[in-house]
């Protein structure tokens, strides 16, 4: 089962290029959704305007080294997460999704039919990537989400912001179930294939309404933030002290010292639950 290309078996019921056309359409949907999202939020406009405003100000910095650090720390290692559980869950989901997505494209475009046998390693990496997505995604959804881990909310509460993670989990879960049933020759695989396509369409077609697009412009924002911090133009922004626990503690105590004793919550305070 883990060595079989589930998409090659579709060639008996669908035209060989049907899935290729579908993937191309989903890629176009991602591009269109991302551009619409950036236009609506004016994120790109803000980024470039702020970059032009600050690039000639402050002290000279090594932009190349900052770019490398941004890629290594913020992109590849998800360094923006100060909580280790969130970072591990994010990395599992991110790298699993990349493996799953790339091997899907390889199997669909390079080995579309049984006439071109798929290397077992490709199918195994597809399964590994999918399982990594499920491990990181479900761990996040049930145990690490802010409203669940810190606020005691129910994991069944749904919001529009949850569209990305839920559609991702639904797509990958249904995809793996479909592949397993198909390998066993179950007639139920047809039903799960339809559900898999529906969930995948929501995932890639719903980019404009989900958090999918943030993965494209988030690295640019992290780079701009590092540059402005290095050249001193971020002086008017809130102090970022999470890299230094001692400094963070002092800053927090200063805020508490200047605030009302009950903070508007009465005399009884509950200890925070960190996430």
Secondary structure, DSSP 8 states (H G I E B T S, - for coil): -TTS-TTGGGGGTS-TTHHHHHHHHHHHHHHHHHHHHHHHHTHHHHHHHHHHHHTTSSS---HHHHHHHIIIIIIIS-TT--SHHHHHHHHHHHHHHHHHHHHHHHHHHH--STTS---HHHHHHHHHHHHHHHHHHHHIIIII-IIIIIT---TT---GGGHHHHHHHHHHHHHHHHHHHHHTT-TTHHHHHHHHHHHHHHHHHTGGGSSTTHHHHHHHHHHHHHHHHHHTTTTTS----TT-HHHHHHHHHHHHHHS-TTTTS-S--------
